[in-house]
């Protein structure tokens, strides 16, 4: 369908002329917020498996994981090309030699045309940035940086372990080297007003990022957030609230920024709330329908009143 925002899927179709699917990889990295360098508990929303990667062959070699996932994606989505998505934990948190080994292994798999590397803004020393810049020149490449919120007080509250300034510095260093950056933001974090959540759009516009992933706050078992939710200290949005907020966010977002995600989806077995988020495609359809109802586009406010 035609999107009213700069959709990642549209970019991939335009560049490759076929269905391109991300394949999640767990390369066995950890995180400075878990290994004791910064802390041992991780972010309040993060469980023991890292962010989001479910159904992969943990403990297997990168190439084996990719080959396994390829079979599923070809059968399920008729995908023809693939991106190796280093998703779990901080995938630049290790020696350059190790990073190069796993990235090269991923690119050696047939029909893998690019890399997506997820990490933290405080895990990008100069030698790692230089390595990533090399991949950005030789293949389709994205670096994903977890920001989560443009407010330092929120980053402290969720035990993020870095500040907003470290994100800004990381983006600047990436831009110097020609590395495209996708920022992660969570809408609905505790203590933030609606306007503060929406200020994330202006923040990433000014930071000069190339892509954005928008997640809703969802509560997973085994996290500090789950404990806070159980005590009634945290609330989550209902679907209509979230859809309206996302559309408001998109209206403020620079149209050049590629939108790579509009909702988060947790593992069904571990998700506590909100359960409506499990119907991912329904949520996406609601966002599309609301943008059309408003007559608005990414970076262009509505042309009709709410009603």
Order of alpha helices (4+ residues) and beta strands (2+ residues): alpha-beta-alpha-beta-alpha-beta-alpha-beta-alpha-alpha-beta-alpha-beta-beta-alpha-alpha-beta-beta-alpha
